[in-house]
């Protein structure tokens, strides 16, 4: 028997389990044969404090100090073309990116072509060592006497004074369930007899291409088109290019759609001098969003022993340190460092509020 069962071994679940394990016996259950198999293992792995909605930015800021050992410099570059001024200025303002000259932008990314008329750059964006972070959180769970079980798909959940979670022939009981199942969060809720929130998995595709023109891309920043219509990021001597797609899909082991990638390559190619001639590999992950695109953190208002840790979207790693601490504070009744307005904006209770008459 455990005090708390955490379902889901992505960054949301493993970080929550680590924080909770400081004060309770925790069992983390992951259906795949490795932690971080789905969205967390297919992340762009970027920490940019100003990326996301206001509640996400608050969590980013509260996570910044924890992230430091896992970060390496990257930088964030936004580029725009003629007729994109309004979108460019909106993005630069939101991301708090100071405008720089196009010449300076080409010094950072020399393949930018002559259609680029605007550029903005923020140096304080960083790569995250995502695998190390996941493994460190898992080590914390184990060091605190908790269990990490992989390859254990949940097949049934019942509640009778306590929760019973069945994984094949194994049954684990606990007083509290934390639903950190990512794209499967609503399915887990349904199995537990809890009203689903409307968590929607959205596919995000990525491809690795050879370094354009034989350039050394190691010190290039991540660079974005306006409106996040595409982005490109150096990775192990190559370049990752994403169409930044957000196609709603059913929960599954995602793969990239060739047509979606082709459309993304075309948008990317309109901004650079080097065409895409070869794809080394491609993949996709499912970024899961609540209806208002804000994380869902806290006790379910209909059953306080069922705790939501869902809807991370594309912000799971950025927000994990603060989000997991907030979740533990809520579960144990501790005083959170996050402000009350942000906590309310993250609470699952917002989906149960009656509209005004």
DOROVO-642779 format. One record per atom (N, C-alpha, C): residue in three letters; z negated, y negated, x negated. Coordinates in steps of 0.001 Angstrom, whole numbers, plus 500000, padded with zeros to 6 digits. Example, Ala and Ser with C-alpha at 12.3 -4.5 7.8 and 13.67 -1.06 7.14 Angstrom:
% DOROVO-642779
ALA492200505690486810;ALA492200504500487700;ALA492200503300486800;SER492920502250487150;SER492860501060486330;SER492130499970487100;
END
This chain:
% DOROVO-642779
UNK500000501200499160;UNK500000500000500000;UNK500000498752499126;UNK500708497695499609;UNK500756496403498936;UNK500178495342499858;UNK499878494200499283;UNK499509493049500108;UNK500765492371500662;UNK501795492303499800;UNK503027491590500155;UNK504223492403499697;UNK505221492546500559;UNK506512493129500196;UNK507539492005500168;UNK508243491891499065;UNK509353490939498949;UNK510638491748498993;UNK511514491429499942;UNK512788492132500076;UNK513888491256499497;UNK514510491728498438;UNK515593491003497791;UNK515279490709496336;UNK516134491190495433;UNK515888491047494005;UNK516800490057493319;UNK517302489050494060;UNK517994487944493422;UNK516972486965492872;UNK517434485806492406;UNK516509484838491805;UNK515477484361492816;UNK515846484245494098;UNK514877483805495108;UNK513749484809495251;UNK514100486091495379;UNK513087487110495590;UNK512230487374494377;UNK512854487453493192;UNK512079487795492005;UNK511171486646491593;UNK511596485399491798;UNK510721484264491486;UNK509571484185492482;UNK509863484424493773;UNK508791484442494776;UNK507791485544494473;UNK508285486725494125;UNK507396487840493815;UNK506501487511492631;UNK507061486848491622;UNK506275486490490438;UNK505146485534490799;UNK505446484511491579;UNK504410483541491961;UNK503341484202492834;UNK503778485007493784;UNK502836485657494694;UNK501958486675493976;UNK502492487303492933;UNK501762488374492250;UNK500551487866491487;UNK500440486555491303;UNK499261485999490639;UNK498018486123491509;UNK498210486300492822;UNK497066486309493741;UNK497064487501494700;UNK498048488393494573;UNK498133489519495512;UNK498895490667494863;UNK498754491860495430;UNK499538493007494973;UNK500899492943495661;UNK501937492836494859;UNK503282492599495374;UNK504207493762495023;UNK505011494166495991;UNK506089495121495747;UNK507414494426496044;UNK508278494359495049;UNK509617493785495195;UNK510599494924495407;UNK511396494834496470;UNK512353495883496812;UNK513768495315496757;UNK514624495941495967;UNK516031495538495834;UNK516915496747496112;UNK517909496565496970;UNK518768497674497358;UNK519737498116496286;UNK520167497193495429;UNK521118497541494374;UNK520381498134493175;UNK521149498610492210;UNK520574499273491045;UNK520207498298489927;UNK520310497008490188;UNK519927495996489200;UNK519481494746489932;UNK518575494000489324;UNK518193492703489871;UNK519340491715489696;UNK519451490770490628;UNK520469489726490513;UNK521884490242490600;UNK522108491300491363;UNK523434491926491401;UNK524454491079492145;UNK524055490451493230;UNK525015489747494083;UNK525158488271493665;UNK524777487340494502;UNK525024485921494211;UNK524393485481492904;UNK523177485945492616;UNK522485485480491408;UNK523207485916490135;UNK523846487085490163;UNK524564487562488996;UNK525949486980488862;UNK526359486139489829;UNK527715485584489827;UNK527656484059489915;UNK526549483513489462;UNK526288482078489561;UNK527025481310488477;UNK527342480034488761;UNK527904479149487732;UNK526847478763486706;UNK525590479039487003;UNK524485478897486033;UNK524383477483485483;UNK524336476504486383;UNK524232475103485981;UNK522979474474486566;UNK522270473708485754;UNK521177472881486260;UNK521602471422486185;UNK521816470835487355;UNK522156469417487493;UNK521209468858488548;UNK520259468064488104;UNK519157467633488962;UNK519627466927490220;UNK520754466233490164;UNK521210465432491295;UNK522203466156492203;UNK522331467458492018;UNK523299468239492786;UNK522619468849494004;UNK523053468438495210;UNK522512469023496431;UNK522035467982497418;UNK521574468455498570;UNK520998467582499589;UNK519642467054499116;UNK519087466040499797;UNK517815465459499337;UNK516695466469499130;UNK516556467445500027;UNK515483468432499851;UNK515725469290498620;UNK516995469598498341;UNK517346470375497147;UNK517030469560495892;UNK517363468284495918;UNK517105467434494760;UNK515611467335494480;UNK514799467283495521;UNK513341467275495319;UNK512881468559494641;UNK513435469691495059;UNK513079470952494426;UNK513615471025492994;UNK514831470490492786;UNK515377470438491421;UNK514435469682490493;UNK514009468521490938;UNK513147467678490099;UNK511819468371489806;UNK511278469019490820;UNK510009469714490637;UNK510160470954489762;UNK511400471435489597;UNK511667472625488788;UNK512010472296487346;UNK512283471025487057;UNK512886470651485770;UNK512059471108484571;UNK510751470893484593;UNK509922471236483437;UNK509921472741483185;UNK509855473526484260;UNK509863474984484106;UNK511164475448483462;UNK512275474799483807;UNK513588475224483342;UNK513791475045481834;UNK513055474138481212;UNK513387473714479853;UNK513663474861478876;UNK512857475914478810;UNK513137476987477834;UNK514434477753478104;UNK514992477593479300;UNK516171478362479686;UNK517460477543479620;UNK517384476298479176;UNK518523475388479254;UNK519191475160477909;UNK520508474919477960;UNK521260474447476796;UNK522224473370477271;UNK522538472390476428;UNK523327471231476876;UNK524714471625477376;UNK525150470951478439;UNK526495471156478959;UNK527161469829479327;UNK526558469034480202;UNK527180467791480658;UNK528025468017481900;UNK528171466951482686;UNK528886467004483972;UNK529905465866483999;UNK531176466203484218;UNK532265465222484245;UNK532971465292485598;UNK533088464157486233;UNK533818464026487499;UNK535105463265487231;UNK536224463781487736;UNK537506463094487520;UNK538192462846488858;UNK538894461705488930;UNK539615461349490140;UNK540978460773489819;UNK541855460822490816;UNK543218460330490641;UNK543493459176491596;UNK544659458575491457;UNK545072457501492356;UNK544953457977493798;UNK544456457124494653;UNK544234457370496092;UNK542940458129496361;UNK542199458504495298;UNK540938459218495498;UNK539724458340495216;UNK539923457032495190;UNK538847456128494785;UNK537607456259495663;UNK537806456317496972;UNK536652456367497877;UNK535849457644497652;UNK536541458776497555;UNK535851460041497305;UNK535183460040495935;UNK535881459505494949;UNK535320459450493598;UNK534027458645493582;UNK534064457460494190;UNK532882456595494174;UNK531722457217494944;UNK532027457886496047;UNK530965458552496807;UNK530326459663495977;UNK531147460485495325;UNK530611461576494505;UNK529828461042493313;UNK530367460026492649;UNK529687459473491472;UNK528339458870491855;UNK528293458221493021;UNK527030457645493487;UNK526018458736493818;UNK526463459760494558;UNK525567460851494939;UNK525013461571493717;UNK525880461806492739;UNK525483462553491544;UNK524860461662490472;UNK524793460346490766;UNK524229459388489805;UNK524911459498488440;UNK526244459572488499;UNK527063459673487289;UNK527634458304486935;UNK527294457734485786;UNK527886456458485377;UNK529380456615485103;UNK530166455628485506;UNK531607455681485250;UNK531883455469483766;UNK532861456208483254;UNK533305456050481871;UNK534812455837481878;UNK535378455460480737;UNK536820455255480656;UNK537538456604480671;UNK538797456565481088;UNK539600457783481074;UNK539770458276479640;UNK539869457341478699;UNK539964457739477286;UNK538725458532476866;UNK537541458051477256;UNK536312458780476912;UNK536271460147477590;UNK536813460205478806;UNK536863461489479513;UNK537758462466478754;UNK538887461979478219;UNK539784462863477465;UNK539178463268476129;UNK538311462433475591;UNK537593462849474385;UNK536693464052474681;UNK536161464090475907;UNK535305465202476317;UNK536122466436476691;UNK537220466220477430;UNK538092467314477879;UNK539537466899477576;UNK540071467266476435;UNK541369466738475991;UNK542569467176476812;UNK542419468122477727;UNK543574468576478507;UNK543760467780479796;UNK542929466779480064;UNK543120465976481275;UNK544457465240481195;UNK545216465275482287;UNK546563464699482234;UNK546586463230482644;UNK547794462669482718;UNK547955461225482952;UNK547720460816484401;UNK547528461770485298;UNK547241461387486687;UNK545786460962486871;UNK544931461247485893;UNK543513460891485997;UNK543359459390485812;UNK542753458732486815;UNK542563457276486755;UNK541103456860486758;UNK540203457789487125;UNK538773457474487173;UNK538003458647486580;UNK536867458339485957;UNK536022459388485403;UNK534575458921485396;UNK533660459843485573;UNK532218459556485510;UNK531548460730484807;UNK530503460415484041;UNK529898461458483201;UNK528387461338483220;UNK527752462524483310;UNK526300462607483260;UNK525950463646482209;UNK525265463229481152;UNK524959464155480049;UNK523888465165480417;UNK523005464815481359;UNK521846465663481657;UNK522172466752482674;UNK523172467560482339;UNK523482468783483077;UNK523463469912482053;UNK522964471072482449;UNK522660472110481469;UNK523081473494481954;UNK523462474345481013;UNK523622475764481301;UNK522242476399481435;UNK522130477387482319;UNK520879478124482507;UNK521073479551482009;UNK520123480038481237;UNK520113481447480839;UNK519555482227482023;UNK520444482556482959;UNK520026483112484241;UNK519446484516484105;UNK520054485348483273;UNK519540486712483129;UNK518133486698482543;UNK517913485865481541;UNK516586485788480938;UNK515558485324481961;UNK515931484360482800;UNK514985483864483799;UNK514619484962484796;UNK515607485704485283;UNK515330486785486225;UNK514413487823485582;UNK514733488214484357;UNK513936489247483698;UNK512513488761483398;UNK512365487489483063;UNK511022486952482811;UNK510180486950484080;UNK510793486584485209;UNK510054486638486474;UNK509658488082486801;UNK510577489032486565;UNK510262490436486838;UNK509129490926485937;UNK509128490502484671;UNK508032490867483760;UNK506696490340484271;UNK506718489148484850;UNK505492488568485396;UNK504962489416486544;UNK505850489866487418;UNK505427490721488532;UNK504722491964487989;UNK505348492606487039;UNK504782493845486481;UNK503476493579485745;UNK503446492471484975;UNK502230492150484217;UNK501050491880485129;UNK501329491412486341;UNK500264491130487311;UNK499929492344488186;UNK500475493499487832;UNK500147494721488573;UNK501054495008489746;UNK502124494228489894;UNK503061494479490978;UNK504119495493490595;UNK504952495858491570;UNK506024496830491348;UNK507375496174491606;UNK508370496576490816;UNK509756496165491023;UNK510563497431491253;UNK511053497614492460;UNK511793498820492818;UNK513256498452493048;UNK514144499051492277;UNK515579498811492451;UNK516236500058493002;UNK517454499884493538;UNK518161501011494134;UNK517489501545495371;UNK516850500663496145;UNK516093501066497337;UNK516533500245498561;UNK517687500564499144;UNK518110499829500341;UNK517117500021501488;UNK516815498946502178;UNK515902499011503318;UNK516643499613504514;UNK516052500636505119;UNK516686501311506254;UNK515977501068507578;UNK514722500647507535;UNK513990500375508776;UNK512758499531508461;UNK512381498693509430;UNK511175497867509311;UNK510458497904510651;UNK509162498214510615;UNK508363498200511843;UNK507085497410511595;UNK506482496964512703;UNK505250496184512598;UNK504251496664513646;UNK503109497129513154;UNK502003497518514025;UNK500717497225513251;UNK500237496024513413;UNK499120495488512626;UNK499541495205511183;UNK500289496120510595;UNK500864495903509274;UNK502369496157509338;UNK503055495681508312;UNK504480495946508182;UNK504687497274507459;UNK505650498045507941;UNK506091499261507256;UNK507574499105506951;UNK507917499196505679;UNK509306499056505250;UNK509768500403504708;UNK510791500961505358;UNK511316502266504956;UNK512552502093504089;UNK512573502798502984;UNK513743502892502110;UNK514047504376501936;UNK514922504912502778;UNK515161506349502756;UNK513905507088503178;UNK513387507946502275;UNK512186508728502588;UNK510905507991502216;UNK511023506849501563;UNK509843506116501110;UNK509434505064502134;UNK508151504938502389;UNK507629503901503282;UNK506562503121502529;UNK506683501812502529;UNK505707500926501905;UNK505114500033502984;UNK503805499875502974;UNK503142499035503971;UNK502541497808503302;UNK502428496737504085;UNK501867495485503583;UNK501510494590504751;UNK500688493606504467;UNK500309492637505500;UNK501395491588505723;UNK502155491304504682;UNK503140490212504726;UNK504470490708504179;UNK505563490286504817;UNK506922490490504298;UNK507496489134503930;UNK508136489069502767;UNK508921487899502378;UNK510391488298502415;UNK511160487612503232;UNK512580487912503415;UNK513396487045502448;UNK513751487641501308;UNK514560486959500303;UNK515856487735500096;UNK516451488167501181;UNK517586489096501125;UNK518929488417501033;UNK518970487121500766;UNK520235486438500538;UNK521175486540501718;UNK522387487039501465;UNK523397487146502519;UNK522955488059503655;UNK521986488927503379;UNK521498489887504367;UNK520207489413505055;UNK519823488155504880;UNK518533487682505386;UNK518425487810506900;UNK519469487477507632;UNK519408487608509089;UNK519368489074509512;UNK520035489942508758;UNK519991491365509084;UNK518578491917508893;UNK517917491515507819;UNK516537491947507592;UNK515634491423508707;UNK515831490168509100;UNK515043489611510201;UNK515240490434511471;UNK516488490761511786;UNK516768491548512974;UNK516108492910512932;UNK516123493568511770;UNK515470494866511629;UNK513973494758511890;UNK513409493589511523;UNK511967493378511680;UNK511592492851513058;UNK512568492661513931;UNK512282492133515259;UNK512037490636515264;UNK512525489946514242;UNK512366488501514113;UNK513676487817514488;UNK513597486697515185;UNK514802485985515590;UNK515575485494514366;UNK516848485880514240;UNK517651485386513118;UNK517816483876513184;UNK518058483278512029;UNK518184481825511929;UNK519632481362512029;UNK520551482231511636;UNK521949481826511548;UNK522370481617510108;UNK521810482441509212;UNK522190482380507811;UNK523622482886507670;UNK524500482066507112;UNK525915482419507006;UNK526312482590505549;UNK526735483788505146;UNK527258483965503797;UNK528636483305503671;UNK528838482597502584;UNK530119481954502322;UNK530600482351500935;UNK531820482841500869;UNK532360483337499608;UNK532688482183498654;UNK532318482353497409;UNK532702481435496326;UNK533362482261495229;UNK534623481950494927;UNK535407482735493979;UNK535432482076492605;UNK535688482891491598;UNK535708482420490212;UNK536671483281489412;UNK537335482660488432;UNK538198483406487519;UNK537963482910486103;UNK538085483811485155;UNK538012483432483742;UNK539425483419483176;UNK539794482283482578;UNK541112482163481950;UNK540920481906480453;UNK541918482240479621;UNK541790481948478194;UNK541618480451477952;UNK541001480096476840;UNK540817478681476493;UNK542161477967476544;UNK542299476914477348;UNK543595476253477514;UNK544127475706476192;UNK545388476019475897;UNK546037475471474715;UNK545376475855473411;UNK544564476895473437;UNK543888477310472213;UNK542759476397471786;UNK542332475499472660;UNK541245474574472333;UNK539920475318472175;UNK539033474759471377;UNK537652475210471333;UNK536911474506472460;UNK536583475246473509;UNK536014474639474718;UNK534489474645474712;UNK533887475142473648;UNK532440475391473646;UNK531619474181474052;UNK532055472991473640;UNK531247471791473899;UNK531819470920475020;UNK532802471431475737;UNK533296470693476894;UNK532231470700477991;UNK532174469656478804;UNK531284469686479978;UNK531900470517481090;UNK531114470830482089;UNK531682471306483348;UNK532414470126483958;UNK533628470333484501;UNK534347469201485088;UNK534854469547486478;UNK534712468552487357;UNK534930468693488796;UNK536023467758489277;UNK536777468213490282;UNK537598467311491065;UNK536772466686492170;UNK537221465574492709;UNK536451464895493756;UNK536343465786494990;UNK535236465598495710;UNK535005466407496899;UNK534745467861496582;UNK534463468152495303;UNK534258469521494839;UNK535375470429495344;UNK536625469964495136;UNK537783470759495541;UNK538085471859494536;UNK537543471751493330;UNK537667472750492271;UNK536709472345491159;UNK536390473280490282;UNK535672472913489067;UNK535988473914487974;UNK535731473521486737;UNK535985474370485582;UNK534809474242484624;UNK534439475354483989;UNK533261475377483134;UNK533497476307481950;UNK533216475845480729;UNK533327476726479564;UNK532384477916479674;UNK532876479061479152;UNK532060480268479196;UNK532530481227478114;UNK531707481416477102;UNK531970482413476055;UNK533367482285475463;UNK533768481058475137;UNK535056480830474495;UNK536229480756475445;UNK536000480988476725;UNK537046480901477743;UNK536669479804478738;UNK537423479713479822;UNK537152478702480844;UNK537055479388482197;UNK535975479100482917;UNK535847479556484296;UNK536449478495485204;UNK537264478912486134;UNK537855477995487113;UNK537536478523488506;UNK537023477643489350;UNK536693478030490722;UNK537396477123491715;UNK537944477685492787;UNK538498476861493860;UNK537425476243494736;UNK536141476510494413;UNK535009475982495180;UNK535140476318496662;UNK535621477524496948;UNK535827477947498329;UNK534495478206499014;UNK534509478055500326;UNK533340478310501163;UNK533797479006502436;UNK534334480201502293;UNK534847480945503438;UNK533738481806504034;UNK533439481588505301;UNK532402482369505978;UNK532847483829506089;UNK531968484745505674;UNK532281486174505680;UNK531043486953506114;UNK531231488222506374;UNK530110489111506638;UNK529448489483505311;UNK528158489840505301;UNK527519490264504054;UNK528213491496503481;UNK528596491430502212;UNK529236492567501554;UNK529261492308500057;UNK529680493302499300;UNK529855493144497853;UNK531163492396497653;UNK531091491102497435;UNK532252490215497528;UNK533216490396496360;UNK534451490079496630;UNK535481490026495597;UNK536362488809495859;UNK537057488345494824;UNK537881487147494947;UNK539170487453495704;UNK539585486516496529;UNK540852486606497238;UNK541940485975496367;UNK543014486709496095;UNK544048486222495184;UNK544686484925495673;UNK544903484804496985;UNK545528483588497502;UNK544595482389497357;UNK543307482600497611;UNK542338481519497451;UNK542292481071495992;UNK542290482027495063;UNK542307481679493644;UNK543573480903493285;UNK544713481349493798;UNK545978480671493487;UNK545958479220493960;UNK545410478995495153;UNK545322477624495672;UNK544384476784494808;UNK543288477393494353;UNK542368476684493479;UNK542977476368492132;UNK543728477324491564;UNK544413477077490296;UNK545384475914490427;UNK546053475834491586;UNK547006474750491798;UNK546289473397491816;UNK545154473305492492;UNK544407472045492523;UNK543918471672491124;UNK543410472667490401;UNK542965472434489021;UNK544139471988488149;UNK545299472680488259;UNK546451472408487394;UNK547007471007487587;UNK546808470426488773;UNK547290469068489019;UNK546554468021488190;UNK545460468417487539;UNK544646467467486778;UNK544731467672485268;UNK545439468705484824;UNK545411469064483400;UNK546825469255482845;UNK546908469297481518;UNK548204469432480850;UNK548587470875480579;UNK547630471789480659;UNK547880473189480321;UNK547903474047481580;UNK549015474692481895;UNK549063475528483095;UNK548234476798482928;UNK547885477393484058;UNK547202478689484043;UNK548276479769483922;UNK548273480466482801;UNK549294481495482561;UNK548743482911482623;UNK547422483041482521;UNK546840484385482526;UNK545408484335483041;UNK545047485306483829;UNK543674485452484311;UNK543061486665483626;UNK541930486470482951;UNK541274487586482275;UNK540498488461483251;UNK539807487824484178;UNK539050488555485194;UNK538694487601486322;UNK538331488145487458;UNK537925487308488595;UNK536847488023489383;UNK536089487268490147;UNK535018487827490962;UNK534635486810492041;UNK533730487182492891;UNK533229486274493928;UNK531789486618494233;UNK531076485648494742;UNK529708485832495204;UNK529538485202496564;UNK528457485547497231;UNK528188485013498563;UNK527049484015498491;UNK527358482756498746;UNK526347481700498803;UNK525946481558500270;UNK524687481734500562;UNK524245481825501952;UNK523556480551502408;UNK524011480026503536;UNK523522478750504042;UNK522920478891505436;UNK521843478152505667;UNK521327477949507024;UNK522260476980507742;UNK522147476848509061;UNK523054475965509798;UNK523064474525509286;UNK521925474020508774;UNK521884472654508257;UNK522045472598506744;UNK522389473728506125;UNK522680473842504691;UNK521460473520503820;UNK520283473646504383;UNK519044473409503660;UNK518273474721503536;UNK517580474911502422;UNK516811476134502215;UNK515820476366503353;UNK515452477628503557;UNK514483478017504573;UNK513309478672503857;UNK512181477964503814;UNK511007478421503072;UNK509768478292503951;UNK509117479409504234;UNK507861479330504975;UNK507702480447505987;UNK506545480409506650;UNK506207481440507650;UNK507056481268508911;UNK507475482384509472;UNK508184482339510742;UNK507223481847511817;UNK507632480891512659;UNK506705480346513654;UNK506305481332514743;UNK507085482399514933;UNK506749483397515948;UNK505894484532515381;UNK505958484737514075;UNK505159485786513426;UNK504854485313512004;UNK503652484814511813;UNK503288484182510545;UNK503230485161509382;UNK503237486468509664;UNK503219487452508577;UNK504629487762508058;UNK505627487123508655;UNK507012487250508195;UNK507396485905507577;UNK507712485917506278;UNK507929484681505522;UNK509391484612505082;UNK510025483466505360;UNK511428483262504996;UNK511537482657503591;UNK512480483191502822;UNK512844482626501516;UNK514354482790501412;UNK515079481955502143;UNK516505482202502374;UNK517295480897502370;UNK518619481029502495;UNK519492479872502614;UNK519611479064501338;UNK519540479723500183;UNK519591478989498913;UNK520959478376498628;UNK522000478838499324;UNK523323478289499078;UNK523702478450497619;UNK524191477396497021;UNK524534477450495604;UNK523454476897494708;UNK522226476806495227;UNK521160476109494496;UNK520002477018494112;UNK520221478339494130;UNK519124479274493934;UNK518419479120492604;UNK519168479116491512;UNK518529479003490201;UNK517929477618489988;UNK518649476578490416;UNK518145475213490222;UNK516781475019490856;UNK516628475583492058;UNK515431475307492858;UNK514346476367492711;UNK514663477521492106;UNK513760478672492142;UNK512340478399491660;UNK512142477705490533;UNK510762477513490080;UNK509894476782491105;UNK510401475686491668;UNK509604474924492637;UNK509582475592494002;UNK510708476179494414;UNK510759476834495722;UNK509789478010495778;UNK509739478793494712;UNK508830479950494698;UNK507377479513494660;UNK507087478430493947;UNK505712477929493920;UNK505305477392495290;UNK506220476687495937;UNK505933476190497285;UNK505672477355498235;UNK506486478410498137;UNK506298479559499011;UNK504922480178498799;UNK504518480331497535;UNK503195480899497249;UNK502088479987497775;UNK502254478682497630;UNK501255477746498150;UNK501113477878499660;UNK502236478036500354;UNK502204478195501813;UNK501500479498502192;UNK501850480587501519;UNK501284481894501856;UNK499770481923501627;UNK499323481304500520;UNK497903481383500169;UNK497092480169500625;UNK497740479235501320;UNK497023478074501834;UNK496622477089500763;UNK497358477077499651;UNK497076476103498592;UNK497766474771498890;UNK497322473736498236;UNK497879472402498445;UNK499151472242497615;UNK500338472114498258;UNK501587472041497500;UNK501752470696496792;UNK502526470717495725;UNK502876469475495035;UNK504060468785495704;UNK504864469542496441;UNK506010468979497157;UNK505506468135498330;UNK506188467023498620;UNK505737466130499684;UNK505931466764501062;UNK505146466290502032;UNK505121466894503368;UNK506464466800504084;UNK507188465710503894;UNK508483465562504565;UNK509468466614504081;UNK509478466860502788;UNK510375467890502242;UNK509968469263502739;UNK508668469542502763;UNK508186470841503250;UNK508629471064504692;UNK508512470023505519;UNK508923470143506926;UNK510424470390507034;UNK511218469751506150;UNK512670469920506206;UNK513101471318505785;UNK512233472033505060;UNK512531473382504600;UNK511972474461505533;UNK511046474098506397;UNK510326475073507212;UNK511241475759508228;UNK511085477069508426;UNK511854477748509480;UNK511501477255510883;UNK510381476560511027;UNK510002476036512345;UNK511043475075512890;UNK511839474477512006;UNK512832473501512484;UNK513884474140513390;UNK514068475447513294;UNK515057476136514125;UNK514461476591515458;UNK513173476362515639;UNK512497476769516881;UNK512076475554517721;UNK512331474373517204;UNK511918473173517929;UNK512826472956519134;UNK512215472577520241;UNK512992472319521438;UNK513671470956521336;UNK514929470872521792;UNK515594469559521785;UNK514918468639522795;UNK514966467326522559;UNK514339466393523505;UNK515010466453524864;UNK514198466252525928;UNK514753466290527289;UNK515573465035527562;
END
